[in-house]
Amino acid sequence: MTGTDSPLRVGLVGYGLAGSVFHAPLIAATEGLALDTVVTTDPERRAQAEGEFPGVRFAGSADELWDRADELDLVVIASPNKTHVPVATAALKAGLPVVVDKPVAGTAAEARGLAALAEERGLLLSVFQNRRWDNDFLTLRALIAQGELGEVQRFESRFERWRPRLKGGWRESGDPGEIGGLLYDLGSHVVDQALVLFGPAVQVYAEADVRRPGAEADDDTFIAVTHAGGVRSHLYVSATTAQLGPRFRVLGSAAGYVKYGLDPQEAALRDGSRPRTGEAWGVEPAELWGRVGSGESPLTGGGRPVETVPGDYPAYYAAVAAALRGEGENPVTAHQAADALDVIEAARRSAREGVAVKL
């Protein structure tokens, strides 16, 4: 590892959506990290990366990184889901700490196997769950911590889109080996958030449908989670929602919280905006703030507006850098990701068999 005053050198495997929109910009924006090498064979993606990050090096395969492992301090895996486990395994065996995009694996057992390998080697293994730093999620955590809602009884979370036509690619593949479909894609986010907020799951019920013509993987899925503490989470992920519901509707013994609209950070990153020190990031206008209250007429919107806490995706990589330097904790562990995969696997079984699954 480089000296404490030198940036930690990062190798990024994959420069598709995840690599180019999320990981590369956030790595480059993080003090103490430097994007060193991008693994891609696509000429257009190489040109894109070189244009935005002058001086970045390239490799044609992840194996090239292991041959010069002593030149890197961290490997980030943003390649297709089916590659996560083999590439992460190779990186850890090469002695390199690893960040893996979600889902870390196709099964909880594989995730726990990676965690065991990382622990055996004394290396960091972190999972990129960026939506723990969404503006609405941060706001809801603060409301719960402040007791604004009383005892939370029901949590409704929707990650819905209106995409009636297929885009193509491995994410929509019905091949189980691709680990595609919305249950593993958007479901990884909503399940992780529910577990962070309300603790372990004890029962899971799910409905998964393939709605669009020509589709192979689930594109309209509902998951009901009963938590050990008694909270019930109702989680919706869909590409076929012509009228979007609230992102969050949270019902407590004292009040409820309703929030529409998706955190603005992904859209900003897609548009080319970048987080910079001293500049506002993740802030949304007042007309999009959620509302807290009880018993009001739905015709008036109900409750009082609550300012949304700014979203903070940069905090994830700042925490990773701190953990690598021994100055902080791993922000998202593989064990936490495995707990979410327990729920996702139970949801697959529930939807297939039409039964509630106890964990």
C-alpha positions as CSV (number, residue, x, y, z in Angstrom):
1,M,0.0,0.0,0.0
2,T,1.1,3.5,-0.7
3,G,2.3,5.8,2.0
4,T,-0.2,7.6,4.2
5,D,0.3,10.9,2.3
6,S,-0.1,9.3,-1.2
7,P,-3.4,8.6,-2.8
8,L,-4.6,5.0,-2.8
9,R,-4.4,3.6,-6.3
10,V,-7.6,2.1,-7.6
11,G,-8.1,-0.4,-10.4
12,L,-11.7,-0.4,-11.9
13,V,-13.0,-3.5,-13.6
14,G,-15.7,-2.6,-16.0
15,Y,-16.7,0.7,-17.6
16,G,-20.4,0.2,-18.5
17,L,-23.2,2.0,-16.6
18,A,-21.9,1.2,-13.1
19,G,-18.3,1.9,-13.8
20,S,-18.6,5.1,-15.9
21,V,-21.6,6.7,-14.2
22,F,-21.1,5.8,-10.5
23,H,-17.7,4.4,-9.6
24,A,-15.2,6.3,-11.7
25,P,-16.6,9.7,-10.9
26,L,-17.0,9.0,-7.2
27,I,-13.5,7.5,-6.9
28,A,-12.0,10.5,-8.7
29,A,-13.9,12.9,-6.4
30,T,-12.7,11.2,-3.2
31,E,-9.7,12.7,-1.4
32,G,-7.1,10.1,-0.9
33,L,-8.1,7.9,-3.9
34,A,-6.8,8.0,-7.4
35,L,-8.3,6.2,-10.4
36,D,-5.2,4.4,-11.8
37,T,-6.4,1.7,-14.2
38,V,-9.7,0.9,-16.0
39,V,-10.3,-2.6,-17.3
40,T,-12.2,-2.6,-20.6
41,T,-11.6,-3.8,-24.1
42,D,-14.3,-1.5,-25.7
43,P,-12.6,1.3,-27.7
44,E,-15.5,3.7,-27.2
45,R,-15.4,3.2,-23.4
46,R,-11.6,3.6,-23.4
47,A,-11.9,6.9,-25.2
48,Q,-14.7,8.0,-22.8
49,A,-12.6,7.2,-19.8
50,E,-9.4,8.8,-21.2
51,G,-11.3,11.9,-22.0
52,E,-12.7,12.3,-18.5
53,F,-9.6,11.0,-16.6
54,P,-6.5,12.0,-18.5
55,G,-3.5,9.8,-17.7
56,V,-5.6,6.8,-16.6
57,R,-4.1,3.5,-17.6
58,F,-6.0,0.6,-19.3
59,A,-6.0,-3.2,-19.1
60,G,-7.7,-5.7,-21.4
61,S,-8.6,-8.1,-18.6
62,A,-8.8,-8.3,-14.8
63,D,-6.0,-10.9,-14.9
64,E,-3.6,-8.1,-16.0
65,L,-4.2,-6.4,-12.6
66,W,-3.1,-9.4,-10.6
67,D,0.2,-9.4,-12.5
68,R,0.9,-5.9,-11.1
69,A,-1.0,-6.1,-7.8
70,D,1.8,-4.3,-6.0
71,E,1.0,-1.2,-8.1
72,L,-2.6,-1.0,-6.7
73,D,-4.3,-0.5,-3.4
74,L,-7.9,-1.3,-4.2
75,V,-9.8,-3.1,-6.9
76,V,-13.4,-2.1,-7.7
77,I,-15.6,-4.6,-9.6
78,A,-18.3,-3.0,-11.7
79,S,-18.5,-5.7,-14.4
80,P,-21.6,-7.8,-15.0
81,N,-23.2,-9.6,-12.1
82,K,-22.0,-13.1,-13.1
83,T,-18.4,-12.0,-12.9
84,H,-18.5,-10.6,-9.3
85,V,-17.6,-13.7,-7.4
86,P,-14.8,-15.0,-9.7
87,V,-13.2,-11.6,-10.1
88,A,-13.5,-10.7,-6.4
89,T,-12.0,-14.1,-5.5
90,A,-9.1,-13.6,-7.8
91,A,-8.5,-10.1,-6.5
92,L,-8.5,-11.2,-2.8
93,K,-6.1,-14.1,-3.7
94,A,-3.8,-11.5,-5.3
95,G,-3.7,-9.7,-2.0
96,L,-5.9,-6.7,-3.0
97,P,-8.8,-5.1,-1.1
98,V,-12.0,-5.2,-3.0
99,V,-15.2,-3.1,-3.6
100,V,-17.9,-5.1,-5.4
101,D,-21.0,-3.5,-6.9
102,K,-24.3,-4.9,-5.8
103,P,-25.3,-7.7,-5.8
104,V,-22.1,-9.1,-4.5
105,A,-23.1,-12.6,-5.6
106,G,-26.0,-14.7,-6.7
107,T,-26.4,-16.5,-3.4
108,A,-25.9,-15.7,0.3
109,A,-23.6,-18.7,0.5
110,E,-21.3,-17.2,-2.1
111,A,-21.3,-13.9,-0.4
112,R,-20.3,-15.5,2.9
113,G,-17.6,-17.5,1.2
114,L,-16.1,-14.2,-0.2
115,A,-16.4,-12.7,3.3
116,A,-14.5,-15.7,4.8
117,L,-11.7,-15.4,2.2
118,A,-11.3,-11.7,2.8
119,E,-11.1,-12.2,6.6
120,E,-8.6,-15.1,6.1
121,R,-6.4,-12.7,4.0
122,G,-7.0,-9.7,6.3
123,L,-8.3,-7.7,3.4
124,L,-11.2,-5.2,3.1
125,L,-14.2,-6.5,1.1
126,S,-17.0,-3.9,0.8
127,V,-20.2,-3.9,-1.2
128,F,-21.3,-0.8,-3.1
129,Q,-24.8,0.0,-1.7
130,N,-24.9,3.6,-2.7
131,R,-28.6,4.0,-1.9
132,R,-27.8,4.0,1.8
133,W,-26.7,7.6,1.0
134,D,-29.9,8.6,-0.9
135,N,-31.4,11.8,0.3
136,D,-34.8,10.2,1.2
137,F,-33.1,7.4,3.1
138,L,-30.9,9.7,5.1
139,T,-33.9,11.9,5.9
140,L,-36.0,8.9,7.0
141,R,-33.2,7.6,9.3
142,A,-33.0,11.0,10.9
143,L,-36.8,11.2,11.5
144,I,-36.8,7.7,13.0
145,A,-33.8,8.6,15.3
146,Q,-35.6,11.8,16.4
147,G,-38.8,9.9,17.3
148,E,-40.9,11.9,14.8
149,L,-42.9,9.0,13.7
150,G,-43.3,7.1,17.0
151,E,-43.0,3.4,16.6
152,V,-42.7,2.5,12.9
153,Q,-45.3,-0.2,12.0
154,R,-45.2,-0.3,8.2
155,F,-42.6,0.7,5.6
156,E,-43.5,1.0,2.0
157,S,-40.7,1.5,-0.5
158,R,-41.1,1.8,-4.3
159,F,-38.3,1.8,-6.9
160,E,-40.5,2.1,-9.9
161,R,-39.9,3.1,-13.6
162,W,-41.9,3.3,-16.7
163,R,-40.0,1.4,-19.4
164,P,-42.5,-0.5,-21.5
165,R,-40.0,-1.5,-24.1
166,L,-37.0,-3.7,-23.4
167,K,-33.5,-2.2,-23.6
168,G,-31.7,-5.5,-24.1
169,G,-28.6,-6.7,-22.4
170,W,-27.7,-9.2,-19.6
171,R,-29.8,-7.4,-17.0
172,E,-33.0,-8.5,-18.8
173,S,-31.7,-12.0,-19.5
174,G,-33.7,-15.0,-18.2
175,D,-30.5,-17.1,-17.9
176,P,-30.1,-17.7,-14.2
177,G,-26.3,-17.5,-14.6
178,E,-26.6,-13.9,-15.6
179,I,-28.2,-13.0,-12.2
180,G,-30.5,-10.5,-14.0
181,G,-34.0,-9.3,-13.3
182,L,-35.3,-6.6,-11.1
183,L,-35.3,-8.7,-7.9
184,Y,-31.5,-8.8,-8.0
185,D,-31.1,-5.3,-9.5
186,L,-33.4,-2.8,-7.8
187,G,-34.4,-5.4,-5.2
188,S,-30.9,-5.3,-3.8
189,H,-31.4,-1.7,-2.9
190,V,-34.8,-1.8,-1.4
191,V,-34.1,-4.9,0.6
192,D,-30.8,-3.5,1.9
193,Q,-32.5,-0.3,3.0
194,A,-35.3,-2.2,4.8
195,L,-32.8,-4.3,6.7
196,V,-30.6,-1.3,7.7
197,L,-33.7,0.6,9.0
198,F,-35.6,-2.2,10.7
199,G,-33.3,-5.2,11.3
200,P,-33.3,-8.8,10.5
201,A,-36.1,-10.5,8.5
202,V,-38.0,-13.5,9.8
203,Q,-40.5,-14.1,7.0
204,V,-40.6,-13.2,3.3
205,Y,-43.5,-13.3,0.8
206,A,-43.1,-12.2,-2.9
207,E,-44.8,-12.0,-6.2
208,A,-42.6,-11.7,-9.3
209,D,-44.0,-11.2,-12.8
210,V,-42.7,-10.9,-16.4
211,R,-44.9,-8.3,-17.9
212,R,-43.3,-6.9,-21.0
213,P,-43.6,-8.6,-24.4
214,G,-40.4,-10.5,-25.1
215,A,-39.1,-10.1,-21.6
216,E,-37.4,-13.1,-19.9
217,A,-36.6,-11.8,-16.4
218,D,-38.8,-10.4,-13.7
219,D,-39.8,-6.8,-14.4
220,D,-42.6,-6.3,-11.9
221,T,-41.9,-7.6,-8.4
222,F,-43.4,-7.2,-4.9
223,I,-41.6,-8.3,-1.6
224,A,-43.2,-8.4,1.8
225,V,-40.7,-8.6,4.7
226,T,-41.6,-9.2,8.3
227,H,-38.8,-8.0,10.5
228,A,-37.9,-9.6,13.9
229,G,-38.9,-6.3,15.6
230,G,-42.4,-6.5,14.2
231,V,-42.2,-3.9,11.4
232,R,-43.6,-5.0,8.0
233,S,-41.8,-3.8,4.9
234,H,-43.7,-3.7,1.6
235,L,-41.1,-3.3,-1.2
236,Y,-42.0,-2.7,-4.9
237,V,-39.6,-2.8,-7.9
238,S,-41.0,-2.4,-11.4
239,A,-40.2,-1.3,-14.9
240,T,-43.9,-1.3,-15.9
241,T,-45.3,1.4,-13.7
242,A,-47.3,3.9,-15.8
243,Q,-48.1,6.0,-12.6
244,L,-45.4,6.1,-10.0
245,G,-46.2,5.8,-6.4
246,P,-44.4,7.5,-3.5
247,R,-40.8,6.5,-3.1
248,F,-41.4,6.1,0.6
249,R,-44.6,5.8,2.7
250,V,-43.7,5.1,6.3
251,L,-46.5,4.7,8.9
252,G,-45.8,5.0,12.6
253,S,-47.7,5.2,15.9
254,A,-47.4,9.0,16.0
255,A,-47.1,10.1,12.4
256,G,-46.3,9.1,8.8
257,Y,-43.8,10.2,6.3
258,V,-44.5,10.3,2.6
259,K,-41.8,11.2,0.0
260,Y,-42.1,11.3,-3.8
261,G,-39.4,11.4,-6.3
262,L,-36.0,9.7,-6.7
263,D,-32.7,11.0,-5.2
264,P,-31.2,13.4,-7.8
265,Q,-27.6,12.1,-7.6
266,E,-27.8,9.4,-10.3
267,A,-29.4,11.8,-12.8
268,A,-26.7,14.4,-12.0
269,L,-23.9,11.9,-12.5
270,R,-25.5,10.7,-15.8
271,D,-25.6,14.3,-17.0
272,G,-21.9,14.8,-16.3
273,S,-22.1,16.7,-13.0
274,R,-19.4,15.8,-10.5
275,P,-19.2,16.2,-6.7
276,R,-16.7,18.8,-5.8
277,T,-15.5,20.0,-2.4
278,G,-17.2,23.1,-1.3
279,E,-20.1,22.9,-3.8
280,A,-23.7,21.8,-3.1
281,W,-24.3,18.1,-4.1
282,G,-27.4,16.0,-3.7
283,V,-29.7,18.9,-2.9
284,E,-33.3,18.9,-4.1
285,P,-35.8,21.8,-4.4
286,A,-38.3,22.5,-1.6
287,E,-41.2,21.4,-3.8
288,L,-39.9,17.8,-3.6
289,W,-39.5,17.6,0.1
290,G,-41.5,14.9,1.9
291,R,-44.2,15.5,4.4
292,V,-44.7,14.3,8.0
293,G,-48.1,14.3,9.8
294,S,-51.1,12.3,10.8
295,G,-54.8,12.2,10.0
296,E,-54.9,14.9,7.3
297,S,-57.1,14.8,4.2
298,P,-55.2,13.3,1.2
299,L,-56.7,16.1,-0.9
300,T,-54.5,18.7,0.8
301,G,-51.3,16.6,0.8
302,G,-51.3,16.4,4.6
303,G,-48.7,17.1,7.2
304,R,-45.8,19.5,7.2
305,P,-43.0,19.6,4.7
306,V,-39.7,18.3,6.0
307,E,-36.4,19.5,4.4
308,T,-34.7,16.6,2.7
309,V,-31.2,15.8,3.9
310,P,-28.8,16.2,0.9
311,G,-27.8,12.9,-0.7
312,D,-24.2,11.9,-0.2
313,Y,-22.8,9.1,-2.5
314,P,-19.3,10.5,-2.0
315,A,-19.5,9.4,1.6
316,Y,-19.3,5.8,0.6
317,Y,-15.8,6.0,-1.0
318,A,-14.6,8.4,1.7
319,A,-15.5,5.7,4.2
320,V,-13.7,3.0,2.1
321,A,-10.5,5.2,2.0
322,A,-10.7,5.7,5.7
323,A,-11.1,1.9,6.3
324,L,-8.1,1.1,4.1
325,R,-6.0,3.5,6.1
326,G,-7.2,2.0,9.4
327,E,-9.1,5.1,10.3
328,G,-12.7,3.8,10.1
329,E,-15.0,0.9,9.6
330,N,-16.1,-0.9,6.4
331,P,-19.2,1.0,5.3
332,V,-21.0,-2.0,3.9
333,T,-19.8,-5.5,4.7
334,A,-20.2,-8.7,2.7
335,H,-22.0,-10.2,5.7
336,Q,-24.7,-7.5,5.5
337,A,-25.0,-8.1,1.7
338,A,-25.4,-11.8,2.5
339,D,-28.3,-11.1,4.8
340,A,-30.0,-9.2,2.0
341,L,-29.4,-12.1,-0.3
342,D,-31.1,-14.4,2.2
343,V,-34.2,-12.3,1.7
344,I,-33.8,-12.2,-2.1
345,E,-33.4,-15.9,-2.3
346,A,-36.4,-16.4,-0.1
347,A,-38.4,-14.0,-2.3
348,R,-37.5,-16.1,-5.4
349,R,-38.7,-19.2,-3.7
350,S,-41.8,-17.5,-2.4
351,A,-42.8,-16.2,-5.9
352,R,-42.1,-19.5,-7.5
353,E,-44.0,-21.6,-5.0
354,G,-46.6,-19.1,-3.8
355,V,-45.7,-19.5,-0.2
356,A,-44.4,-17.3,2.7
357,V,-40.8,-18.4,3.5
358,K,-39.6,-18.3,7.1
359,L,-35.9,-17.4,7.7
